[in-house]
Each structure stands twice: as C-alpha cells, then as structure tokens.
Amino acid sequence: MEQAKAVLDMGEHAVFIWVSYGVAALILALLVFSTLRRIRESERRLQALGGGRRAARDGEAVPHEGREPGRDPR
C-alpha cells in the first residue's frame, strides 16, 4: 500500500505529471472520437455511392466510373 501511495504522490512534480497525463488522455480520447466519426462518415458516403463493406466483403468488384481498366489516370 505504501508503494502505491509513493508512486501516486510523485513529490513536488505531481501537479505537472498528473496534468500531463490528463492532457494526454484527453488528446487520445479526441483522436479516437474523431477517427470513429470519420469512419462512419466515410461508410455513409460509400453506401451512397453504391459500395460499402458488404460489397467488399462479398468479393464484388466496385467499378470506378470514368476510368478505363489498366490505364493510369495521370
């Protein structure tokens, strides 16, 4: 119990360390939230175009409009 208390206390640097941990946790949470939101948005957009996870999972090829097969678009 004393070891855990000593680790959590951290002496004179405790405020800096705990604020740093809090800021890091907040940034990581925001990144996860942002990533999940972008994934949902991309999936909605893909569904609107007629593709999606289901088509990709079933092995269906989704055609690329305006592009000839085997040609570099550049």
BELLINDA-V712547 format. One record per helix or strand of 2 or more residues. SS is the DSSP state (hx for helix, st for strand). FROM is the first residue (numbers start at 0). LEN is the number of residues. Records with the same first field share a line. If there is no record, write none. Layout:
BEGIN
SS->FROM-LEN  FROM-LEN
END
This chain:
BEGIN
hx->1-8  10-38  52-5
END
